[in-house]
Amino acid sequence: MKQDIDYFNGMSTQDLLNRFMQKLYSKTEFIQYNDPDDFFDPEQEYGNHITQCIAEERDFIRELIRSTSAEAGTILTEERIEEMVQQKREEINKMTGSAIEDYIEKISVTYIDPVPECGQRSLLQRWMCISWKFLKLLFAK
């Protein structure tokens, strides 16, 4: 008689969902330094983060299945492992509900205008900065 194997090593779907949400919420602020030549699309940035979190979750589940089956002495084909990963991912998706939309609403994007070198407001500070750069240039040769 063959014993049933817990391929998820005691981790419930809720545990996996909590792990995913923790990873997802690890980055809620995106910073953009306003460079006139640089285009920043916040949707693409947080979209990449969400995609990366899902990929890392799939990798974690895959490794969990592989290690647990190896410990139990069971050999699974890659296709079977991928089926199990996909099934668990679908269970997690059902539990997720609107969590990703809630995450997107909590994202903040901070735009920072970098001060160009020697772009200070004060004429004296700007003159001193330019002079210092000129002196450094003379002595660097």
Salt bridges, closest charged atoms under 4 A:
GLU56 OE1 - LYS23 NZ 3.17
GLU57 OE1 - ARG89 NH1 2.73
ASP59 OD1 - ARG62 NH1 2.69
GLU63 OE2 - ARG66 NH1 3.00
GLU78 OE1 - ARG66 NH2 2.54
GLU82 OE2 - ARG62 NE 2.53
GLU83 OE1 - ARG80 NH1 3.47
GLU91 OE1 - LYS88 NZ 3.21
